[in-house]
Amino acid sequence: MFAADVTFTCLTALACAYAAYASFTRARFITDTAGRLGLAESLRIPFGILLGLAGAGLLAGLAVPVLGIAAASGLVVYFVIALAAHLRARDFQLAWTLGYLSLAVAALATGVAYHGPLG
């Protein structure tokens, strides 16, 4: 279980780092998606900061498990809300959102299975 926890934690943190980088650098797929969802351009930086902090929290959770579980829980909530925003806007290009949500759920599930619900 330790190997699965570390693997999913690191993969999810890496994915968050990539998403944060894409948000900060105005990657085309980020701006296109925000346009389809009707999101203001001013939200790009706060979303990038949230994703970057969540990735850092996941990595910190390798040393302090409660931080990793909190970060993974926050990511699950973040991506469920993102999924709802896509569905509300009738945007069915969900591959990225579902991929990130799956990673967050896997990181949370393996963290809870290995460390317990309270870390």
C-alpha atoms as a printed R data frame, in Angstrom:
    type eleno elety resid chain resno       x      y       z
1   ATOM     1    CA   MET     A     1   0.000  0.000   0.000
2   ATOM     2    CA   PHE     A     2   2.954  2.323   0.670
3   ATOM     3    CA   ALA     A     3   4.096  2.134  -2.953
4   ATOM     4    CA   ALA     A     4   0.608  2.924  -4.263
5   ATOM     5    CA   ASP     A     5   0.276  5.868  -1.887
6   ATOM     6    CA   VAL     A     6   3.610  7.368  -2.918
7   ATOM     7    CA   THR     A     7   2.957  6.704  -6.607
8   ATOM     8    CA   PHE     A     8  -0.478  8.317  -6.724
9   ATOM     9    CA   THR     A     9   0.600 11.168  -4.480
10  ATOM    10    CA   CYS     A    10   3.550 11.990  -6.720
11  ATOM    11    CA   LEU     A    11   1.567 11.581  -9.960
12  ATOM    12    CA   THR     A    12  -1.181 13.845  -8.668
13  ATOM    13    CA   ALA     A    13   1.322 16.434  -7.435
14  ATOM    14    CA   LEU     A    14   3.032 16.383 -10.832
15  ATOM    15    CA   ALA     A    15  -0.308 16.807 -12.601
16  ATOM    16    CA   CYS     A    16  -1.142 19.750 -10.315
17  ATOM    17    CA   ALA     A    17   2.224 21.343 -11.043
18  ATOM    18    CA   TYR     A    18   1.557 21.024 -14.771
19  ATOM    19    CA   ALA     A    19  -1.944 22.498 -14.446
20  ATOM    20    CA   ALA     A    20  -0.606 25.387 -12.358
21  ATOM    21    CA   TYR     A    21   2.140 26.042 -14.921
22  ATOM    22    CA   ALA     A    22  -0.423 25.974 -17.726
23  ATOM    23    CA   SER     A    23  -2.606 28.442 -15.827
24  ATOM    24    CA   PHE     A    24   0.261 30.840 -15.172
25  ATOM    25    CA   THR     A    25   1.536 30.731 -18.766
26  ATOM    26    CA   ARG     A    26  -1.887 31.141 -20.398
27  ATOM    27    CA   ALA     A    27  -1.770 27.812 -22.178
28  ATOM    28    CA   ARG     A    28  -4.221 27.751 -25.023
29  ATOM    29    CA   PHE     A    29  -6.235 24.827 -23.678
30  ATOM    30    CA   ILE     A    30  -6.727 26.701 -20.391
31  ATOM    31    CA   THR     A    31  -7.923 29.911 -22.044
32  ATOM    32    CA   ASP     A    32 -10.141 27.977 -24.488
33  ATOM    33    CA   THR     A    33 -11.735 26.013 -21.652
34  ATOM    34    CA   ALA     A    34 -12.281 29.142 -19.565
35  ATOM    35    CA   GLY     A    35 -13.950 30.754 -22.564
36  ATOM    36    CA   ARG     A    36 -16.276 27.792 -23.086
37  ATOM    37    CA   LEU     A    37 -17.239 27.876 -19.404
38  ATOM    38    CA   GLY     A    38 -17.698 31.628 -19.281
39  ATOM    39    CA   LEU     A    39 -15.016 32.099 -16.614
40  ATOM    40    CA   ALA     A    40 -13.330 35.458 -16.180
41  ATOM    41    CA   GLU     A    41  -9.690 35.690 -17.207
42  ATOM    42    CA   SER     A    42  -8.936 37.070 -13.742
43  ATOM    43    CA   LEU     A    43  -9.642 33.635 -12.198
44  ATOM    44    CA   ARG     A    44  -6.769 31.978 -14.071
45  ATOM    45    CA   ILE     A    45  -4.102 32.997 -11.536
46  ATOM    46    CA   PRO     A    46  -6.086 32.078  -8.373
47  ATOM    47    CA   PHE     A    47  -6.904 28.664  -9.866
48  ATOM    48    CA   GLY     A    48  -3.226 28.166 -10.678
49  ATOM    49    CA   ILE     A    49  -2.255 29.118  -7.138
50  ATOM    50    CA   LEU     A    50  -4.805 26.667  -5.704
51  ATOM    51    CA   LEU     A    51  -3.500 23.853  -7.864
52  ATOM    52    CA   GLY     A    52   0.122 24.645  -7.030
53  ATOM    53    CA   LEU     A    53  -0.592 24.719  -3.310
54  ATOM    54    CA   ALA     A    54  -2.547 21.474  -3.533
55  ATOM    55    CA   GLY     A    55   0.406 19.796  -5.246
56  ATOM    56    CA   ALA     A    56   2.754 21.102  -2.562
57  ATOM    57    CA   GLY     A    57   0.337 19.885   0.119
58  ATOM    58    CA   LEU     A    58   0.299 16.429  -1.414
59  ATOM    59    CA   LEU     A    59   4.092 16.264  -1.317
60  ATOM    60    CA   ALA     A    60   4.160 17.608   2.243
61  ATOM    61    CA   GLY     A    61   1.724 14.827   3.060
62  ATOM    62    CA   LEU     A    62   4.476 12.296   2.469
63  ATOM    63    CA   ALA     A    63   6.030 13.602   5.698
64  ATOM    64    CA   VAL     A    64   2.866 14.729   7.526
65  ATOM    65    CA   PRO     A    65   0.042 12.464   6.336
66  ATOM    66    CA   VAL     A    66  -2.810 14.681   7.528
67  ATOM    67    CA   LEU     A    67  -1.621 17.421   5.121
68  ATOM    68    CA   GLY     A    68  -1.691 15.023   2.194
69  ATOM    69    CA   ILE     A    69  -5.167 13.794   3.038
70  ATOM    70    CA   ALA     A    70  -6.398 17.385   3.400
71  ATOM    71    CA   ALA     A    71  -4.809 18.375   0.074
72  ATOM    72    CA   ALA     A    72  -6.237 15.346  -1.716
73  ATOM    73    CA   SER     A    73  -9.674 16.029  -0.224
74  ATOM    74    CA   GLY     A    74  -9.492 19.620  -1.391
75  ATOM    75    CA   LEU     A    75  -8.521 18.507  -4.875
76  ATOM    76    CA   VAL     A    76 -11.440 16.101  -5.065
77  ATOM    77    CA   VAL     A    77 -13.803 18.949  -4.136
78  ATOM    78    CA   TYR     A    78 -12.076 21.298  -6.629
79  ATOM    79    CA   PHE     A    79 -12.461 18.870  -9.515
80  ATOM    80    CA   VAL     A    80 -16.039 17.905  -8.631
81  ATOM    81    CA   ILE     A    81 -16.869 21.621  -8.800
82  ATOM    82    CA   ALA     A    82 -14.962 21.860 -12.094
83  ATOM    83    CA   LEU     A    83 -16.962 18.926 -13.446
84  ATOM    84    CA   ALA     A    84 -20.187 20.631 -12.373
85  ATOM    85    CA   ALA     A    85 -19.085 23.847 -14.110
86  ATOM    86    CA   HIS     A    86 -18.474 21.943 -17.338
87  ATOM    87    CA   LEU     A    87 -21.850 20.236 -17.152
88  ATOM    88    CA   ARG     A    88 -23.633 23.486 -16.291
89  ATOM    89    CA   ALA     A    89 -22.096 25.126 -19.368
90  ATOM    90    CA   ARG     A    90 -22.989 22.062 -21.461
91  ATOM    91    CA   ASP     A    91 -19.322 21.573 -22.269
92  ATOM    92    CA   PHE     A    92 -18.753 17.863 -22.607
93  ATOM    93    CA   GLN     A    93 -15.007 17.978 -23.217
94  ATOM    94    CA   LEU     A    94 -14.372 16.321 -19.882
95  ATOM    95    CA   ALA     A    95 -11.227 14.243 -20.461
96  ATOM    96    CA   TRP     A    96  -8.869 16.549 -18.551
97  ATOM    97    CA   THR     A    97 -11.303 17.170 -15.729
98  ATOM    98    CA   LEU     A    98 -12.118 13.490 -15.279
99  ATOM    99    CA   GLY     A    99  -8.428 12.563 -15.492
100 ATOM   100    CA   TYR     A   100  -7.471 15.025 -12.776
101 ATOM   101    CA   LEU     A   101 -10.470 14.001 -10.672
102 ATOM   102    CA   SER     A   102  -9.442 10.348 -10.981
103 ATOM   103    CA   LEU     A   103  -5.895 11.130  -9.855
104 ATOM   104    CA   ALA     A   104  -7.172 13.143  -6.887
105 ATOM   105    CA   VAL     A   105  -9.542 10.336  -5.855
106 ATOM   106    CA   ALA     A   106  -6.735  7.778  -6.187
107 ATOM   107    CA   ALA     A   107  -4.378  9.909  -4.072
108 ATOM   108    CA   LEU     A   108  -7.071 10.351  -1.438
109 ATOM   109    CA   ALA     A   109  -8.074  6.680  -1.429
110 ATOM   110    CA   THR     A   110  -4.535  5.353  -1.146
111 ATOM   111    CA   GLY     A   111  -3.658  7.958   1.497
112 ATOM   112    CA   VAL     A   112  -6.654  7.040   3.624
113 ATOM   113    CA   ALA     A   113  -6.080  3.321   3.115
114 ATOM   114    CA   TYR     A   114  -2.430  3.575   4.145
115 ATOM   115    CA   HIS     A   115  -2.593  6.209   6.914
116 ATOM   116    CA   GLY     A   116  -6.187  6.072   8.107
117 ATOM   117    CA   PRO     A   117  -8.847  8.764   7.729
118 ATOM   118    CA   LEU     A   118  -7.142 11.252  10.028
119 ATOM   119    CA   GLY     A   119  -3.638 10.719   8.712
